[in-house]
Structures are given as C-alpha cells and as structure tokens.
C-alpha cells in the first residue's frame, strides 16, 4: 500500500515508516506489517497479527482485525535459512482498515495494541489514493528428488 504513516509508535518511540502491507494466510491469520524507517536497524519490522478478521456489516468498506499478538523483527533476531525469525508478543488490540481489497482501494489503516509487558504499539496510515498491489502467494510442498545412492 502506498501512502504515509502519520503516526507510528513502538513503546513510546516515534518512527517514520517505509512500507505498510497486509498478509492473510490460508489458515486464517492476518497481519498488518510495517517496515520502520529506523537508521539504527534496517531490519526493524513490526506486525499487528490476529485471526477472525471481518468486514463490518454496517459499513462495507470497514475491515476489523482483532490483534492477539505482535511480531517484532530486528537485526538482532536469530535467522533461519537467512531469514530473521520475529519475536512474538501476546497482545490485545485492533486494526481497522477503511477501503476494499477487491477494488484495490485502501484509504487508511489504524492499529493499536498493547503487549503483556505493557508496551504500546500504534499505527495511523493514510493512503495516497493509488491502487494497492495485490499478490497471491500459495504455500506449496517442495518437489524433492530422492537420490537412490544415498
């Protein structure tokens, strides 16, 4: 999604953002993921994560995601196959997205969550009006060839 973060706060610290994205897995978990513009850490990423997101019946352009965990990534996180593995913090909060993915239009995203340690996370994102980019990625099982000589 292209636009600007009018507010991005992580535990009382304000950051600009580089990018905001939405992911939805085949198993139902969804994430609003934010790449932070952190000069001290080029791998600083947070995600507001939850399940049972739903479109409002009263307001069709409103999608709400109850947040039950925050995913926190940084340059200091351990890596698996070269990819950093985020820390998972049990949290409570909600994200609200105004717009419609089917029409490729998102006007805004707001998220607020607090983890069990009392750290607060807040996002206020406003679109620049450009259509969003939609990509479908499906998980597949690798085709492994067995070597009869091993």
C-alpha positions in Angstrom: 0.0 0.0 0.0 1.4 3.4 -0.8 0.9 6.4 1.4 2.2 7.8 4.7 2.3 6.9 8.3 1.0 9.9 10.2 1.8 8.1 13.4 3.9 5.0 14.1 4.8 4.4 17.8 6.6 1.5 19.3 6.8 1.5 23.1 6.6 5.3 23.3 9.2 5.9 20.5 8.0 7.5 17.2 9.3 6.2 13.8 8.6 7.1 10.2 7.6 4.1 8.1 9.0 2.7 4.9 6.1 0.5 3.9 2.8 -1.0 5.1 1.5 -4.3 3.8 -1.4 -6.7 4.6 -0.9 -10.5 4.6 -3.6 -13.2 5.0 -2.6 -16.8 5.4 -4.6 -19.8 4.1 -5.1 -20.8 7.7 -6.8 -17.5 8.6 -4.1 -15.5 10.4 -3.7 -11.9 9.1 -1.0 -9.3 9.7 -0.7 -5.6 9.1 3.1 -5.4 8.7 5.1 -2.2 8.9 8.7 -1.7 7.9 10.1 1.0 10.1 12.5 3.7 8.8 15.0 3.1 11.7 18.5 4.4 10.9 19.9 2.1 13.7 18.3 -1.0 12.3 17.5 -1.7 8.6 15.6 -4.9 9.6 13.2 -3.2 12.0 9.7 -4.6 11.2 6.6 -4.9 13.3 3.3 -6.7 12.5 -0.1 -6.5 14.2 -1.3 -10.1 13.9 -4.7 -11.7 14.6 -7.3 -14.1 13.4 -11.1 -13.8 12.8 -10.8 -10.5 10.9 -14.1 -9.5 9.4 -15.8 -6.9 7.3 -18.4 -4.8 9.1 -22.0 -5.5 8.1 -23.0 -1.9 8.9 -20.1 -0.3 6.9 -19.0 -2.5 4.0 -15.7 -0.6 3.5 -14.5 -1.3 7.1 -12.4 -4.4 7.9 -11.5 -5.1 11.5 -8.8 -7.4 12.8 -8.7 -8.3 16.5 -4.9 -8.3 17.3 -3.8 -11.1 19.6 0.0 -10.8 19.0 2.7 -8.5 17.9 5.5 -9.9 15.7 8.8 -8.0 16.2 11.7 -8.2 13.9 15.1 -6.6 14.1 18.7 -7.0 13.0 19.4 -8.9 16.3 16.8 -11.6 15.8 18.0 -15.2 15.1 17.8 -16.3 11.4 16.6 -19.5 9.8 17.8 -20.1 6.3 18.9 -16.4 6.3 15.5 -15.0 7.2 15.1 -13.3 10.6 12.5 -15.0 12.9 10.3 -12.4 14.7 9.8 -12.4 18.4 6.1 -13.0 19.2 4.5 -10.9 22.0 1.0 -11.8 23.2 -1.0 -8.6 22.8 -4.5 -7.2 22.8 -5.8 -4.6 20.3 -7.5 -4.0 17.0 -6.7 -2.8 13.5 -9.3 -1.1 11.3 -8.8 -0.7 7.6 -11.1 1.5 5.5 -11.3 0.5 1.9 -11.7 -2.6 -0.1 -9.1 -5.1 -1.2 -11.3 -6.4 -4.0 -11.4 -3.0 -5.6 -7.7 -2.4 -4.9 -8.5 0.7 -2.9 -7.5 1.2 0.8 -8.0 4.7 2.3 -6.5 4.1 5.7 -5.3 1.7 8.3 -5.3 2.3 12.1 -3.9 -0.2 14.6 -3.5 -0.1 18.4 -2.2 -2.9 20.6 -0.6 -3.4 24.0 1.5 -6.4 24.8 1.6 -8.3 28.1 4.6 -6.2 29.3 2.6 -3.0 28.8 4.4 -1.8 25.6 2.1 0.1 23.3 2.1 0.0 19.5 0.2 2.4 17.3 -0.1 2.8 13.6 -2.0 5.5 11.6 -1.6 5.0 7.9 -3.2 7.1 5.1 -3.2 6.0 1.5 -2.1 8.4 -1.3 -5.0 7.1 -3.3 -3.0 4.8 -5.6 -4.4 1.3 -6.2 -2.9 -1.3 -3.9 -0.7 -4.0 -5.3 -2.3 -7.4 -4.7 -0.2 -10.6 -4.8 -1.4 -14.1 -4.2 1.2 -16.4 -2.7 0.4 -20.0 -2.1 2.4 -22.4 0.0 3.5 -25.5 -1.8 5.3 -28.6 -0.9 8.8 -28.8 -2.4 9.4 -31.4 -5.1 12.2 -33.4 -3.5 14.0 -35.9 -5.7 15.4 -38.9 -3.8 19.0 -39.9 -4.6 19.0 -43.8 -4.7 22.7 -43.8 -3.9 22.4 -42.1 -0.5 
